[in-house]
Amino acid sequence: WAMQEHLVNRWHSELSSSVDGDPVVALSWLHNGVKLALHVEMSGSTNFGEKFSRVKFSPSLTLFGGKPMEGWLAVTASGLVAVALLKPGGGAAGGPAPLLTASESLCRLRGRVALADIAFTGGGNIVVAATDGSASSPVQFYKVVVSVVSEKCRIDTELLPSLFLRCTSDPLRRDKYPAVTHLKFLTRENSEQVLLCASNQSGSIVECWSLRKEGLPVNNIFQHRSPVVGEKQPTILKWRILTTTGDLERVSAVALPKLPISISNTDLKVATDTKFCPGLGESLALSFQDGSIQILHRLSLHTMGVYYGPPSEEPPLLKRPRPGPGPGPGPGPHFKALQFSWTSLALAGVDNQGKLHMLRVSPSMGQVLDPSTALRHLLLLLEYCMVTGYDWWDVLLHVQPAAAAPLAERLHEEYTRQNQALQQVLAARVVAAKASLCRLSAAAAPRASDLHAKLLLMAVGATLKSLLRPHAPAAPDKSPGERLSEICAKNTDTDIDKVMLNLKTEEFVLDGPPLQSLQQLIQWLGDFVLHLLASLPQQHQQGATATTARPGSGFLRDGASLGLLREMLVMIRIWGLLKPGCLPVFTATSDTQDSLLLLFRLLTKLWLCARDDAPPQEPDDSLLDECCLLPSQLLVPQLDWLPAGRGVTVRLQAARLPLRLAFGRCPAPCAGGSSPPPDAQKVDHLRCVHMGVLPTEESKACTRCGCVTMLRSPNKTSAMKQWEQRWIKNCLCGGCGGGSPPPNSVLI
């Protein structure tokens, strides 16, 4: 299943494979060979490369050149392993990619498989754990190797060491737990630790096992012979139990952590010594039929936290008991499925009544941490999300409003310490993370507005510069956009026409239709510069403190953004000579007023006060006086600074928990929050156009930042399509239509 038009709430079936009449008990994508390690002991380092490193891990199947081949693997109830591979290149006439399918028995004697799980090894092999559901039967492990030979899929299986549950050898529990109800590898990339749960009608027991290499004892007959040089003692792989729990309530679901922290004893000791959020990466969650959830250490299995729920919203129906024998009352509300978020700071669950629950998991697990340590841990997880591309919504659940702005500043400081190449890769992602942090605090809301405007400015600047082409066939050392930035940075002249003399204007020549189609983006740039300069006197008078800051205050000291605005005005000036219809439209009080000339002169004076290669200066009185006169010379438009937040995260700060929502029903505005009036103009935030009070076009929204844009493009020119292509999969902030970016496809 894949997203339809890249919308989270629209899915369609693309490809399928089946084993007729054989239920599937385990399913997994093939591994793509990408594995990242989080080094807790390096949390104090300033280098992202030391905190997070790429682990050497081979894909399950590779194409020519080492590219991983996509596909999935399934284990069926009759003991078959089935593989479906997506052939690269697509089908005929651009259709879906055809499948290569194959199936093979796990072992020579096929038997019933009630539970199974799939893990991967660093060498590219697949390990399958399977059991027939009986606690007295062994848990079998198989190595599966997938290959493609002569355009046909081939599967080879091999039997690995098996194990028997410890509870079956205990005389007191031999017959107490007859069924195996849960079988899980501790991590997807580690086939050497497995979690097993055996249950009866009312209780369960959980065991954690580890695969270890042990020396094979040699018979006494061979111990007296002279050893051969280089000969090593023979070894075997053997399952050893690590720990087991006592008698528990019946387990209904298991959730395993996803943070890539090594589970070796040494690394866990480092995590404990550094007081790295004790629950993160070390804990697993068990839900029970009484509705409770326990957080356990994933190796020692001791309890770290307990949650009692889910609460029932409706009183139970009282019925007269039917006389005679019969089944008793069914179990109350309890979770049937659990899943940790990517940073293990949140837990999602579906109960037996079909309700979806989201739980906030305390990173300290009840331990008292000083604020600086807690802030450092959240910063490390934010950096992890920046590097991996995962959404950071679960980190936001633990950020208090007072800590939002300091955490955003700390993230910016760590970002500026990275090398230039990494900064370019993470630039937009870091700005989006800072914006979502600032939205948690009412005092930092103006800062969030500036960061959202900066995201749009960066995107518009990159798009307009990409339209420039060198005039000579031979490629120069620098692109026209790079030369434009270099010349504008060196030339401090306040006259825009004198700056143009240093540029090769032939590199800015574009056809008429593309220029005209870009007018809405050019208009936004002009309105933004005008609004920024007109608000300068008031901003300077109030100061840019957290309590008095207004939208736009963040740009007054941002020399890089002011420099980018200067470059855009120079480009617009040149394009206006070629196509006057693409120029921004200003309402001036004088017919002879050259609006672009005036704005560039004032913007250059402001840029000289905030440029990066010079000490910061305060705007002089002449600049403030000229900016005070701007509203009497040009009509200052109203800008939609910050889209309204539609997601759940922005509601949690002011809402009374638990927050109850319903699918398909728009929640009420937050307490103290403002909602736009019904007759307000709807704005397409990505195309920078108004859609009217009651738009007729379909639109999509991002729940991370609230951006709304039309689903289908009304433009036909290539230049505007190039802009819109940037937002087909993701929003301006990196979020996806209707939510944050999940995988583009799922298996069911």
VENMO-V61462 format. One record per residue. N is the residue number from 1. D_CENTER is the distance of its C-alpha to the mean C-alpha in Angstrom with 2 decimals. Layout:
BEGIN
N,D_CENTER  N,D_CENTER
END
This chain:
BEGIN
1,19.61  2,17.54  3,16.41  4,19.49  5,19.15  6,15.34  7,15.51  8,13.63  9,17.04  10,19.08  11,19.30  12,22.20  13,23.62  14,23.79  15,25.31  16,26.92  17,29.11  18,31.28  19,33.78  20,36.41  21,37.48  22,35.23  23,32.41  24,29.09  25,28.23  26,25.24  27,22.75  28,20.10  29,18.68  30,20.42  31,18.71  32,17.75  33,18.77  34,15.55  35,15.47  36,14.44  37,16.49  38,16.02  39,19.51  40,20.34  41,23.79  42,22.52  43,20.56  44,23.34  45,23.08  46,22.15  47,21.06  48,17.46  49,19.18  50,21.01  51,18.23  52,15.99  53,17.93  54,17.81  55,19.88  56,22.49  57,21.69  58,23.39  59,22.03  60,23.85  61,25.58  62,25.87  63,27.39  64,29.67  65,28.38  66,26.01  67,23.34  68,21.73  69,23.06  70,20.97  71,22.33  72,22.43  73,24.82  74,26.46  75,29.09  76,31.73  77,34.11  78,37.07  79,35.66  80,34.46  81,31.41  82,30.35  83,28.22  84,27.14  85,26.19  86,25.06  87,27.66  88,26.43  89,27.91  90,27.81  91,30.83  92,33.82  93,33.54  94,29.76  95,29.37  96,26.89  97,26.95  98,29.63  99,29.08  100,30.85  101,31.49  102,33.40  103,34.17  104,35.98  105,37.28  106,35.66  107,39.20  108,42.73  109,43.45  110,40.89  111,40.35  112,38.44  113,34.76  114,33.54  115,30.32  116,28.31  117,25.12  118,23.76  119,22.70  120,22.76  121,24.74  122,24.36  123,27.29  124,25.70  125,27.48  126,26.36  127,27.67  128,28.41  129,29.65  130,31.89  131,34.38  132,36.89  133,36.11  134,39.25  135,39.08  136,42.30  137,40.94  138,39.09  139,35.37  140,35.34  141,32.98  142,32.98  143,31.79  144,30.77  145,30.91  146,29.96  147,31.66  148,32.86  149,36.59  150,38.45  151,35.71  152,35.73  153,33.23  154,34.68  155,33.73  156,35.41  157,35.26  158,36.69  159,37.45  160,36.06  161,37.42  162,37.18  163,37.51  164,39.22  165,37.87  166,39.54  167,40.47  168,42.72  169,44.86  170,45.21  171,48.53  172,47.35  173,44.22  174,45.31  175,45.60  176,43.54  177,40.15  178,41.04  179,37.68  180,34.40  181,31.66  182,28.45  183,27.67  184,24.41  185,23.60  186,22.00  187,19.23  188,18.56  189,19.70  190,22.70  191,25.61  192,27.92  193,26.95  194,27.25  195,27.38  196,30.17  197,31.28  198,34.82  199,35.97  200,38.97  201,39.38  202,38.73  203,37.10  204,34.92  205,34.70  206,31.75  207,32.32  208,30.23  209,31.61  210,31.20  211,32.60  212,34.80  213,37.22  214,40.71  215,44.04  216,46.53  217,49.85  218,52.83  219,56.18  220,59.00  221,60.99  222,58.56  223,57.95  224,61.32  225,61.03  226,60.23  227,56.53  228,55.51  229,53.93  230,50.15  231,50.15  232,47.33  233,47.41  234,45.94  235,42.69  236,41.07  237,37.69  238,38.02  239,35.88  240,36.42  241,35.40  242,33.45  243,33.83  244,34.42  245,34.25  246,37.20  247,37.89  248,35.04  249,34.68  250,33.66  251,29.99  252,28.19  253,24.61  254,22.75  255,19.15  256,18.23  257,15.79  258,12.92  259,13.03  260,14.93  261,17.94  262,21.23  263,23.36  264,26.61  265,28.96  266,28.99  267,25.28  268,25.30  269,28.36  270,26.67  271,23.80  272,26.58  273,28.69  274,26.01  275,25.22  276,21.51  277,20.23  278,22.51  279,20.40  280,17.24  281,17.34  282,20.97  283,21.16  284,21.10  285,21.80  286,24.88  287,25.80  288,29.50  289,31.72  290,32.92  291,29.53  292,28.51  293,25.60  294,26.22  295,23.85  296,25.58  297,25.43  298,24.46  299,27.52  300,30.18  301,29.17  302,30.51  303,29.21  304,26.84  305,26.29  306,27.41  307,26.26  308,28.95  309,28.02  310,26.93  311,29.65  312,31.75  313,32.20  314,35.38  315,38.56  316,39.71  317,42.46  318,45.81  319,47.84  320,51.27  321,51.04  322,52.58  323,55.57  324,55.61  325,53.13  326,49.62  327,45.98  328,44.91  329,42.19  330,38.68  331,35.89  332,34.28  333,30.67  334,28.38  335,25.00  336,25.05  337,21.46  338,18.92  339,15.37  340,13.54  341,9.92  342,8.05  343,10.02  344,12.95  345,13.42  346,13.55  347,15.45  348,15.64  349,19.05  350,21.42  351,25.05  352,28.25  353,28.83  354,25.79  355,23.92  356,20.23  357,19.73  358,16.96  359,18.14  360,17.25  361,17.99  362,19.87  363,18.78  364,22.48  365,23.83  366,26.84  367,27.66  368,28.64  369,26.66  370,27.80  371,25.55  372,25.10  373,23.90  374,21.41  375,20.13  376,19.93  377,17.86  378,15.27  379,15.39  380,14.83  381,11.65  382,10.42  383,11.67  384,9.97  385,6.45  386,8.42  387,9.90  388,7.50  389,4.91  390,2.14  391,2.47  392,6.02  393,8.07  394,9.77  395,10.92  396,12.44  397,14.48  398,16.50  399,17.20  400,20.71  401,21.73  402,24.15  403,21.64  404,19.07  405,21.07  406,22.02  407,18.51  408,17.56  409,20.72  410,20.06  411,16.68  412,18.70  413,21.44  414,19.41  415,17.91  416,21.51  417,22.70  418,20.81  419,22.67  420,22.95  421,21.18  422,17.94  423,18.28  424,18.55  425,15.37  426,13.31  427,15.54  428,13.75  429,10.35  430,12.53  431,14.59  432,11.89  433,10.84  434,14.61  435,15.27  436,13.15  437,14.91  438,18.23  439,18.00  440,18.35  441,21.83  442,24.64  443,26.23  444,23.27  445,22.79  446,24.85  447,22.65  448,19.60  449,21.83  450,22.63  451,19.09  452,18.31  453,21.60  454,20.78  455,17.70  456,20.16  457,22.84  458,20.89  459,20.04  460,23.66  461,25.12  462,23.37  463,24.40  464,27.97  465,28.48  466,27.38  467,30.30  468,32.83  469,34.76  470,37.33  471,40.86  472,42.21  473,41.44  474,40.96  475,37.48  476,37.85  477,36.20  478,34.08  479,32.64  480,34.13  481,31.04  482,31.29  483,35.04  484,34.53  485,32.30  486,34.85  487,37.84  488,36.44  489,35.52  490,39.10  491,40.98  492,41.34  493,43.74  494,43.28  495,44.88  496,42.35  497,45.15  498,46.06  499,42.51  500,42.59  501,45.70  502,43.79  503,41.44  504,42.19  505,42.00  506,42.34  507,38.71  508,37.68  509,39.69  510,37.76  511,39.19  512,39.94  513,37.67  514,34.37  515,35.40  516,36.36  517,33.09  518,31.17  519,33.30  520,30.78  521,28.36  522,31.43  523,32.59  524,29.41  525,29.89  526,33.52  527,32.91  528,30.26  529,32.72  530,35.51  531,33.68  532,32.59  533,36.16  534,37.81  535,35.86  536,36.63  537,39.91  538,38.45  539,35.42  540,37.83  541,40.15  542,37.61  543,35.62  544,31.86  545,31.59  546,28.82  547,31.26  548,32.83  549,30.19  550,29.97  551,27.58  552,28.35  553,29.34  554,26.40  555,27.74  556,31.23  557,30.42  558,27.75  559,29.99  560,27.40  561,26.48  562,30.19  563,31.06  564,28.64  565,30.30  566,33.67  567,32.73  568,31.65  569,34.98  570,36.91  571,35.31  572,35.99  573,39.56  574,40.21  575,38.76  576,40.89  577,43.97  578,43.09  579,41.91  580,42.84  581,41.04  582,37.59  583,38.38  584,36.85  585,39.30  586,40.54  587,43.21  588,45.73  589,48.98  590,50.86  591,51.23  592,51.58  593,48.37  594,46.11  595,42.75  596,40.65  597,43.25  598,43.18  599,39.40  600,39.10  601,41.90  602,40.40  603,36.86  604,38.35  605,40.19  606,37.06  607,35.18  608,38.08  609,37.60  610,33.92  611,33.69  612,31.98  613,35.04  614,37.43  615,37.76  616,36.48  617,39.24  618,39.89  619,40.65  620,44.41  621,46.52  622,47.30  623,43.62  624,43.16  625,46.37  626,45.34  627,41.98  628,43.95  629,45.98  630,43.05  631,42.89  632,46.59  633,46.12  634,42.93  635,41.41  636,38.06  637,35.62  638,33.20  639,29.54  640,26.66  641,24.75  642,21.80  643,20.68  644,21.08  645,18.11  646,17.89  647,15.10  648,15.90  649,14.42  650,17.09  651,19.73  652,19.39  653,21.06  654,24.22  655,24.35  656,26.45  657,24.63  658,24.25  659,22.95  660,24.24  661,22.92  662,24.05  663,22.49  664,23.82  665,25.30  666,24.19  667,24.13  668,26.67  669,25.91  670,25.08  671,28.15  672,29.24  673,26.80  674,28.28  675,27.80  676,29.14  677,32.67  678,33.26  679,35.13  680,32.51  681,31.59  682,28.24  683,26.45  684,24.30  685,22.05  686,21.08  687,24.64  688,26.27  689,28.85  690,30.24  691,30.14  692,32.91  693,33.28  694,32.95  695,30.96  696,32.08  697,29.17  698,26.12  699,23.04  700,19.32  701,17.27  702,13.77  703,13.25  704,11.04  705,13.96  706,16.67  707,17.56  708,20.03  709,21.25  710,23.68  711,22.53  712,25.22  713,26.59  714,30.12  715,30.57  716,32.34  717,32.55  718,30.61  719,29.62  720,27.90  721,26.31  722,24.82  723,23.19  724,22.00  725,20.63  726,17.89  727,16.57  728,17.07  729,13.54  730,11.60  731,12.88  732,14.29  733,11.49  734,8.85  735,8.38  736,10.12  737,13.65  738,13.96  739,10.44  740,6.72  741,5.83  742,6.91  743,9.34  744,12.27  745,14.73  746,15.67  747,18.91  748,21.30
END
